[in-house]
Amino acid sequence: MSHPLQPAEPEPTGAPPGAEPPPEELSTAVALPDGDDLAVIEVPAGDGDAQRSPVGRLAATVERLRREVRAAQAEADGRALIELAKGILVERLGCGPTQAARQLAELTEQAGMSPLEFAVEVINQAARDRVAEVTSAFLASTAEDPDSGASAVRLRAAESGALAAHDAQAVAESLMEHALRPIGAEAVAIWALGSDGSLTLAGSAGFSTAEAGRWRYVPPGVATVARRGLGERSGHWIGCLSDTQLPSIGQHLHPDGGRAAVPAGTGGRIHGVLEIVWPGPIEPQSPQIVRQVEALAELCAHTLETSTPPRPGDEWRPGGLPDVAELMDLADGLHDPALVLLPYLDAEGELVDFRIHHVNSRFLDPSGRPRSVVTGSLLLEAYPMAAGESELFDHVERVYATGEPFRARRMRLTALVDEVPLAAVADIHASRHGACVLLIWRMEDETARLASLLQHAQRLGRIGGFEENLLTGEITWNVQLYDLYGKPPSDGPIPLENLPAHAHPDDAVSIGRFLRTLLHQRRPASTAFRLQRPDGVTRHIRVVAEPELDTDGRLFVVRGAYQDISAHHWTEVALAATRDQLAHSEQQASERNRLALQLQHAIMPPAQAPLDAPGLRVAVRYRPAETQHLVGGDWYDAVVLPSRLVLLCVGDVAGHGIDAATSMVVLRNALRGLAVTGAGPAQLLSWLNMVVHHLTGGVTATAVCALYDPERHTLRWARAGHLPPVLVRGTEASPLPLVKGLLLGAVPEATYEEGEVQLAVDDTLLMYTDGLIERRDRSVEESLTQLLVAARTVPPTLEQQLDRLLTYSRSDTDDDTCIVGVRVA
């Protein structure tokens, strides 16, 4: 498991400073230039051959020179400080360098300090004197212009009083008297931040005793003006308190007053909040005033740092910093990896890093470095990726600043180990204890997580595993397998050889084959059987097992799994029944369509010989639908009547299938019988409408009926909701003038108009159903126009003309098509 933090370049082992580590214990890394990058060569500890190699010797030399450079740098820094202290004495005493050195040695001996420590004291005293000089010059310069700098002067003057105060209450009174009242402030409160995130009123001025008592303690998580100031580095400034609806001390006295809540912190740690109260609304303050208020808040932080805020009912007590040794003992007693971190400040007193003061015994460094090497190093130097994607360092910094603990479950941390990005998941906990931070993480156990996933997968898949040792007779079942068998774990597992006793008798053959293959032939095997449980429930089970042989080739362990496939089995049974039912329905539908098609073709063959009539040539073309299950009701007829007149008709019954085919037969035969009476086309359609309405069970149809007189060359025709015939004369094609006529079967009785047209030699009359021209994307008028264009081309024979019309038909409705062509000879 990879550590969530990436170590920096490995340090030498924890030997005393200046001591050379023995060659067999050396463990270091050498950085050699490799183009623009550094090639890092690690030399493991205890590898004598590696230490005696050129690379090992080079590593030892580099490590020795590194220690010498560090010692030289420390010595140079010390000499520089001592020389600086000598220069200060030269300037202050007016003596030469030799006298200053002698004076420094004497003072050092009298103070009982080392030369370096005394030099630091001299430098610090000189710096404080310089600050005093700058402050005096600033006061003098700003006093000359009271309009521009009077407020800043008063704030600066308050610093001396705050530094002289012995506790937070005295600091509050000093700030109120010297700095805040002259700028219009009415009251001030100094809040101390507890380790649990609570706020305690450490000092106040301008409030009554009762008001201060009511606000002595604010529990963690309560939103107030002071707590709002903790979340912003520059503080929280409010022009009018009533605009925010935030509770705060003295809110009933000055509900419309302005407020300023500035965090009081030093060295990256927030110790409390300085809250200032104005009696009325305030305008945005100048940057100079804001900076001075921040300086006063820092003065308050120095006072709060030396004391611990009391809990409700407790008294103030000095100190407040817990013993680091106790925190180290606490970390050592934990079962998770833990680090004790101390703040590391720069020269300006700002927090820049944390020193790893202690790690417990559970700690494991990802690069294998001993804990003594990691201890004492800086957090970001040892683990640079702590400030990367995970922002772990930012969380630790906030814990140290505010004292609020940080907890994160399954926090994803990214580390780089051997230049390969790895992702680690951990539960993180960080808490502040005085000036220390305790960092605890619990890495997610990959093995336990995979085992949990496997357990859930087995439960969801209803799978139970087993292992049977054939030499010792020991059998192991998991919990899921007991659930499949419906047995409590106290009853114990069942050997494989007893499996037939718990299965359906009809499955004995397949189970026997499974056991022979597994136990005697020693090959993996599987089978399905019906398990009869003690509770009377029968489950369909599939068992899979494989043998394991020892070094002598003997079978000694069998491992396998049972899976409940009852749901799958019954699904297959239902699916098989559905398939059988669907096949039966398809067979019935196919049989009905076949009968309907045979009936249709028996009445109207797709190809029919030309009609032999005097002075007239008649040809018929019928094209059934491309899809056989869409047997339609299109019909046609051309017959010479006893009166020598020629009956020509085309019709279309609504719908498809056997009903449409039988209705078509009824209409065609009825019209033939009615035509023998010698009635005209209009009368024939009127009678046929009565037949359709009363005898066909609500079927509707369209039709065109015509009688041609060969002697007079006249054609009398009528229509019942059908498209009119097309007359082709020469190179022109046009529909016959439209006559009125309702579709058949719509009403019990209907009358039809009759038209008459005189035909000439070589005239061609086309009668057709809508399957010839009907399209889904065009109107009937547009389709009819395309038919007229195609009909203007007249081939030599009538049959060729009908074939051409069928070939170039643009219909896309997949319907039957009938064409009757009549050409006058």
Salt bridges, closest charged atoms under 4 A:
GLU9 OE2 - ARG66 NH2 3.51
GLU11 OE1 - ARG70 NH2 3.42
GLU20 OE1 - ARG67 NH2 2.93
ASP49 OD1 - ARG52 NH2 2.70
GLU63 OE1 - ARG66 NH1 3.23
GLU63 OE2 - ARG67 NH1 3.74
GLU68 OE2 - ARG64 NH1 3.26
GLU75 OE2 - ARG79 NH1 3.05
GLU83 OE2 - LYS86 NZ 3.39
GLU91 OE1 - ARG92 NE 3.15
ASP129 OD2 - ARG92 NH1 3.22
GLU133 OE1 - ARG130 NH1 3.11
GLU159 OE2 - ARG156 NH1 2.71
ASP167 OD2 - HIS166 NE2 3.41
ASP196 OD2 - ARG311 NH2 3.37
GLU211 OE1 - ARG214 NH2 2.31
GLU211 OE1 - HIS252 NE2 3.61
GLU232 OE2 - HIS236 ND1 3.22
GLU275 OE2 - ARG259 NH1 2.77
ASP332 OD1 - HIS358 NE2 2.78
ASP336 OD2 - ARG442 NH2 2.77
ASP365 OD1 - ARG369 NH2 3.07
ASP427 OD2 - ARG409 NH1 3.89
GLU444 OE2 - ARG410 NH1 1.99
GLU444 OE1 - ARG449 NE 3.10
GLU446 OE2 - ARG449 NH2 2.71
GLU467 OE1 - ARG559 NE 2.57
ASP491 OD2 - LYS487 NZ 3.95
ASP506 OD2 - HIS504 ND1 3.65
ASP507 OD1 - ARG530 NH2 3.09
ASP535 OD2 - ARG533 NH2 2.65
GLU548 OE1 - ARG559 NH1 1.93
ASP550 OD2 - ARG554 NE 3.10
ASP552 OD2 - ARG554 NH2 3.76
ASP564 OD2 - ARG462 NE 3.01
ASP564 OD2 - ARG539 NH2 2.84
GLU572 OE2 - HIS568 NE2 2.75
GLU591 OE2 - ARG594 NH2 2.23
ASP637 OD1 - ARG668 NH2 3.61
ASP637 OD2 - ARG672 NE 2.56
GLU754 OE2 - ARG716 NE 2.88
GLU756 OE2 - ARG712 NH2 3.60
ASP763 OD2 - ARG729 NH2 2.58
ASP777 OD1 - ARG775 NE 3.06
GLU799 OE2 - ARG617 NH2 2.96
ASP803 OD1 - ARG621 NE 2.67
ASP815 OD1 - HIS656 NE2 3.67
